[in-house]
Amino acid sequence: MSLDPSTFETVVPSRYITFTLPHPHRRLLRVAVLDSPSASAAAPSPTAAMWVPPGRESDWIFSTFSGHLQLLLSSPISRLILLGNCPSYPQPTSYNSALCPSSPPSLQQNIAPLLLGLTPKSEFVGHGEIPEVPLLVYEDEVVKNSILEICEGPCVGEMLIENVELVNDGVREFRRRLRFKRMPNFVQSQMRIRPVNESSSDNLDDSEFELDKGVLVQPYLSPMVAGIAVISWFLEGRMRAGFRPKALCLGVGGGALLGFLSNQLNFEVDGIEEDEAVLDVAKRYFGLDSDEFIHLFAEDGIGYVKRIANNISEGDKFDIVMVDLDSSDVMNGVCAPPVEFVEKYVLRAVRAVLCEEGILVINVIPSSELFYERLICEFQEVFEELYEIDVGNGENFVLIATQSIIRNALDGNGSAFLNKLKMVSVYDLVTADLVQNTRLLVSLNTSSCSPGNGKCGQSIRYCLARVYNVGRCVLAKLEIICAVTIAPVQTAALCDSVVANQGFRLLTAARYEDEMEKSTAYKSFCTNNTNEISPEAYLND
């Protein structure tokens, strides 16, 4: 079927067209054109092209609509054109970059007329010159991969398990990965592996590997584990009393987190995964299995929590709920958790299965700032406190929501559990990195506040009291979210006071009247807010 040349003159949201062209020296050239789902004629974005890395043409990242869409959504463009050799196989195959030389510059120059022919007409209007289509380069650390199996699950669809060799700054590392076809440019689960025979590791297909279960390589898993430090004092008490802490993990994947919690931190873990086929993969390729302390269930995670929330006994409640669920809606790109998890009835169900001192730890990949703001607001309305760890990769955040106010987090260096956590947690997240990357999110609701009234004083007092805990927790950043700003000067002064006085002594209710005047934080606040805030307003409920 021939293509009408005018087909590509306009951008049509989510339109996906593939075709092949004769190639003078190689096999057919495959061309795939995808328009952004959010493309708008009123606010056009540029077109870009990408040359598929030779040898990886059959990888789902480059050969499927979902992979193409992930690449497009990673850049602010309205159309992405993929060009590469026509895949020799219908499914992904093993890859070795050393055997696949890059495309010569002359070949890339020869495709310039083709790219112009695939550029929307709107990019020619008003510029006075011929537009230049940038040629993007796909880069990751993978230099080799070996496909172990491609299988299919009733919920997640097709998935593949692969061994990969990564090279970062000249350092080689081997990992086993799980990827889904519906989102192939996103690693669902991965674990470090070691070659049994180092001399045979040059050929991944013929090499034998053993799993390294003592380290977490998925970027956000170590911060999730480090977040447990918020209730280390409580877990220490549980263990001294002869109890194993209990964790509920919603989302299993390859099971790296479950195995780590059980083997390294002595947790009893329940793992919930919606697809039985994923659990089978975790058992066969990632060393996860049910035993006395790891219990696996094939069920929808949200449905499971809702089901047990109404009839769970106090003795069966969990100390920690860990959530690692991503959205299955490929059109929104990579997003976690699913939108339905943010509903209040779901969050209340999670709270119902937690013990009195329990916490929810959740991996978040915001689809937008609006989604993240809404998520934070919903969490703050249901839970007592909310902490945020910035993973630092520009993508993931870890939120820690508490069942009750945390007063003793990270208090004391003698805690056996905290010391154990420091020993097994990579990136030193329980110490230096945790200090730099964690915020306590405090909602300062000032919608009905005015300078000097009781509600304003209550909010300010609460914020400053929480700063005490920030200091005690060694969590260095405090985020004050104002629904309605009281006054720019007053709000700025409050923030200055918070930053300058982290770790000031918490004044209990009985001491407020005697010692408020002695509070360094209060004096600093008053210095910056002359005639605006009185001690009565600061103390008043």
N, C-alpha and C positions, 0 to 999 in steps of 0.2 A: 504494500500500500504506500503510495507516494504522499509526501507531506506538502501541504499548502504553505508556501513561503511566508504568507501573512499570519500563520498560526502563532508565531512568536512575537508579533508586534505589540501585543498587550499582555499584561500580567493577570493571570486568572488564579485566585487563591487555591492552593493545594493541587493544582494541575501537575501531572507527572507524565512525561512523555519520554520514551526511549526509542532509539533507532540505531542502525549501524551504517557505516560508510566504508567503501573500499579503501584499503591501505596499500600503498605501492610496494612496501618492503616486508610487511608483517601481516598477521591475521587481521580480520575486520576491526575497525575502530568502533567502539561502543560509545554512544553519546546519550546521556540522561539529563533531562532538564526538569527541574522542580521549582515551582513558584511557592513562595511563603504562604502559609495559611492566613497570615494577617496582612498580606499585601494590600495596599490601598493606592488607588490612582490619585487620590488627593495629596498623599504624602509619599511619593515614590522613594524607594531605597535603591542603591546601586545593584548591579549584577556582578557576580564573581564566578570564576571557574576554578576547578581543581583537577589536577592530573592524578589519576589513581596510581598509587605506588605499584610498579611492576611486580608481578608475583602475587598480588593480593586482590586481583580482580574478582575472584569468586567469594571473597569475604563478604558477609552480610552487610558490613559497614558501607560497602561501595556498590553492592549488587541488588539491594532491596530498597523499596520506598522508605521503610522505617529508618534504615541506616542513613540514607540520603537526607531525610528530614532532620535527623540529629545533627548532621554536619551543617545544614543550612541554619538551624536555630542557634548554632554556636556563634554566629556572626550577624551583624545588623545589615542584612541584605534581603532583597526581595526575590532574587532568582539565583540558584546555584546550578552551574553546568558541570557535570562530571564527565571526564574524557579518559578513556583507557582502552587497553586491548580487550577484545571480546573474551569473556571468561571461557576457559576450556572445559570447565566442569560446572554442573548445576548447583553443587553444594561447596561450602568452604573446604579448602585443602591445606595441607601443611605448607609452610613458607620458610624460606631461607634468604635473607637479604643479600648474602654474599653471592648467591646464584642468580640474582635478578638485578642487573645493572640499571641505573636510572635512565630515563628517556633523554636523548641528546637534545641540546638547546635548539638545534635546527628544526627538529620535529615540532617543538613547542612554538617556534616562530611561524611555522607553516599553518598553524591552526588559527592564526589571528583573523583571517577573513571569515572563518566559520563562526568564531565567537561574536564577531560584529553582526553576522546574520541571525544570531540567536539572542541579540540584545533588544529589549523592548524599545519601541519607537520613542517613548517619552524621554529616554536618555539622550536622544539626538536633538531634542527641541530646546532651544534657548541657550545652548552651550557655545554655539558658533564654531565648534570643532568636533572632530570624530572622537567619541568617548573611548576611553581605554578600559578594557576589562581586566581587572587584576587576576593573576593566576595564583591561587592559594596553594600552600604546601601542607600536606597532612604529615604530622610528626608525632610519633610516640616512641617509647623506649624499646619496643619489640623488634628484635633482630631475627628471631626464629620462633616458629610455633609448630606444634605437633598436635593434630586433632586426634583426641582419644576416642570420642564418640559423639554422634549427633542423634538425639532422641527427641521425643515429643511428650508433653504432658497435657492433660485435658484442660488445665487452667492457664498455664503459661505459654502453651504452644511449643514450637521447636526450640531446642536449646543445644548448646555444644559445650563439651568439656575439652580443655586444651592445656598442654604444657607450653609455657613460653619462656624464652630467654630474654632478659632485659639487660641493657647496658646503659648505665648512668654514670657519667664522668669516668668512664673506663672501667667501672666495677661491674662484673657479671653477677646476675642473680636469676634464679629459676623460680617460677611460680606455677601453680595449677589454678586455672580460672574456670568460672562458669559464666556463660553469656547466653542471653535470650535473643531469639531472632527479632522479637517485637521491639527491642531496644539494644541493638548489637554493639553500639559504641559505649555501652555502660557495663562495667564489670560487676556482675551481681554478687559474686563471691570469689575470693582468692585466698590462697595459702602458700606460704613459702615451702619449696621442696629442695631436697639435696640429692645430688647424684650419688648412687651407691658406689659407682666406680667413676672417679673423676676423669679418667682418661677417655671414657666413652661418651662424655657429655657433649661432644661436638656434634653428634648426630642425635637429635632429640627423639626421632622415631624409634631408634634402637636402644635408647638409654633407659635404665631402671632408676626410679627415684623413690625416696622416702619422704614422708610428710614431716614438716617441722611445726608441731602444734604449740610450741612455747612462745611464739611471737605473733602479733596481729599486724598484718600488712595492709589491710583495707584502711584507707586514711582516717575514717571517722570512728573506727572501732576502739582504738586506744583512748581517744577522748571520752567515749561512752563509758569505758571501764573506769577511767580516771574520775568520772563524775560520781562514782560510788563513794568517793572520799567524803562527800558531803554528809553521809551518815556513818562514817567509819566508827565513831564512838559507839553508836547503837549496835552495829554488827559485831563489834568487839565484845560487847556485853552478851549478845546472843551466843557467840561461840564459847565464851567462858562458862556459860550456863549449860553447855553441852548440846546446843542446837546447831544444825546446819542452816545458814541463810537460804532463803528460797527465792528464786528468780523465775519470772514468766517472760519468755522471749517470743514476741509476735513477729514472725518472719524468721525462717531458719536459713535458707540458701544452702551454702555448703556446710554450715554449722560451726564455723570457726569461733564465733562468739560463745556459743553454748559449750563447746569443748574447753575453751579457755576459762570460763567461769567455773566449770566443774573441776577441771584438772589443776588449775593454778590457784584458784581462790576458794575451793572447797564448797561451792554452792550446790544445792539441789536445784535442777533446772527442768522446767517444762517448756518444750519448744512446739510452737504452733505454726504449721505451714499448710497453705491451702491446697497444694498440689502434691499428691502422693508420689508422683514421678520425681519431683525435686528431692524429697526425702530419700528416695532410692538412690539418686545420684550422690547425695551427701554421704550415704553409707558406703557406697561402692568406690567412690573416688576421693573423698575427703576425710575418711576415717571416723565418721560420726555413727554412733549406734546407741540404741536404747540400753540402759543398764540400771543399776540400783538408784543412780542419782541423775540420770538423764532420761526424761520421758518425752516421747515424740507423738504428736497428734496431727493427723491430716484433716484440717478444718480451717475455715476462714477465720482469721485472727480477730477481727472486729466482732463477728458473730459469736466466737468462743467467749470473749469477755462479757458480752451482753448476756449470754446464756448462764454463766456461772455467777454473775454479779448478785443476783437476787437470792441465792441460797447458799452462798459460801459461808462456812463457819469461821470464827475468829482464828482458830488454830490452823486453818488451811490457807489463810491469807498470805500474800507474797510481800517480801521485804522490798523487792525491786521488780518493776515491769520495764523490760527493754523492748523498744519498738524500732524495727528496721523494715518498714513497709514502703514500697514505692508505688506510684500511680501506674496503672496499666494503660492509661490513655496516652498513646504515643504522640497525639497531635499537640499536646502541651509540653512536649519534651520531657526531660528527666525531672521528676518532681516527687518529693517525699515529705510527709506521709500522704496517702490518698486524701482527697478533700473530705470524704465522709468521716474520716477519723477525727476531724476538727469539730464535729458537731458536739454540742454540750452533753447530749444523752450518752454519747460514747465516752467522753472524758469522765462523766460522773460514774459510768460503769467501771472504768479503770480505777478511779478513786475507791470505789466500793470493794475492789479485790485487794487493795493495799492494806497492810497493817497500819497502826496509828503513826508510826515513824517512817513509813515507807516512802519511796520516791518512784517517779516515772522518768525514765531516761529515753530520749527519742532522737533519732537522726532526722534532720530536716534539710531538704534541698528545696529552697523556695522557688516557685515558678515565677513569682513577681514580688515586688515590695509590698503590694497590697495584700497578697496572700499571707505573707509573713507577719505583717502587722495584725491582720485578723486572727491568725493563729495565736500570737502572743496574747492578744486581748482575751480570747476564749480560754486559754490556759489560766490566765490570771484571775478570771472570774470563778474558776472551779477549784484551783489549787491555792495553797497558802503562800508559797514563794516560788519564784521562777529564776533559774540561773541559765546563763547562755555561755557555751564554750565555742569560740570561733576556731574551727579546725585549721584555718589558714590556707586552704587550697582554692579560695574564691568560689566555693560551691557549697560545702557542708557546714551546718551548725548543729551543735548538740544542745538540746534543752533538757534541763533537770527540773522537774516540778515536784514540790514537796507536799506531803500530806499535812505536815504541821510546821510551825516556825522552827528553824534550825538555830540552836543556841550554842552548840558545842562542836561544830564541824571543824575538823583538823585541829582540835584542841589537844595539845600534848604530843610529844614525840615518842612516848613509850608504848603507843598502841601497837600490838602485834599485828593486827589486821592492816593498819595503815602502813606499817613498815613492809609488810608482805606486798601490799599494793604498789609501793614505791619500787620494790625489787623487780616485780614482773611487768610493770607498765613501761612501755617503750616511750622514747622522746621526753622522758623525765616529766611527764604531764602532771604528775601529782605534786611536783614542786615548782620549778622555775617556769615551765611553759604554762602550767595551769594558772599561775599568778598573772601572767601576761595576757592570757587569752580568754579569761572568764569575766563575765559581768553578772551582777545581780540586777534583774529587771524589776524595778519598782514602779508601780502605777500610781502616780500622783494625780488623783482625780480632783481637779480644781474647778469643775463646772459651776459650783455654787459658792466658790470662795471669794472673799474680798480681804484686803489687808486688815489684819487685826481681828477677824472674826474667829469663832471657835473651830469651824471646819478647816480653815486654813491652818490653824495651829495644830490640829490633829494630824493633818497630812504631813506637815513639816516635821512634827515630832516623830511620826512613824518612820519617815525617811531617815532622819538622823539616828534613830534607834537602830535601824537596819544597817546603817554604816558601821555600827559597832560589830555586827555579825560579819560584815564584809571584811573588816580588819581581822577578826578572829579566824575567819575561814582562809585568810591570806588570798582573798579574791580581790584583785586590784582595781576593778572598774565597776562603777555604779552607773546604771542607766536610769534616768528619771524621765518618765514619759508623761507629758502634760496633756491632758485632754483639752483643757482651755488654759492658756497662760494667765497667771494672776496679773503679773506685770513684768515686762522684760527685765527691769533692774532687779526686782525681787527674785525672779527665777534664776537669773545669772548669779546672784549672790548666794542663793541656796546651793547651786552647783559648786561654786567656789568653796563654800564652807565644807561641802561633802568631800571634795578632793583634798582639801587641806587638812582635814581632821579624821581621816580614816583610822579606826582603831581606838577612838575615845571611849572612856568607860561608860558602859550602859547604866543608866539611872533607873532603878526599879521604881514602880509606882509609889512606894512608901517614901522614897528619897527625893522625889521630884521637887517638892516644895522647899526642902532644906538645901538641896545641892544644885538646883538648876542654875543659880547665879554663878556657880563655880565651873560650869561646863564650858570647856574651851570651845567646843563646837557652837554653843549658844552665843557666847561672847563674840566669836568671829562672825556669826550670822548677824547679830545686832549691829556690829560695827559697820557692816555693809548695808544695813537697812534702818538707818536712824529714823525714828518716828513712824515706822511702818509696822513693826512687829513688837508686841509687848510680851513679857514673860507669861502673862495670863493667857494670851492667845496661843503662845507656844505650848503651854501645858494643857489648855482647855480641851475637853472632849467635845 
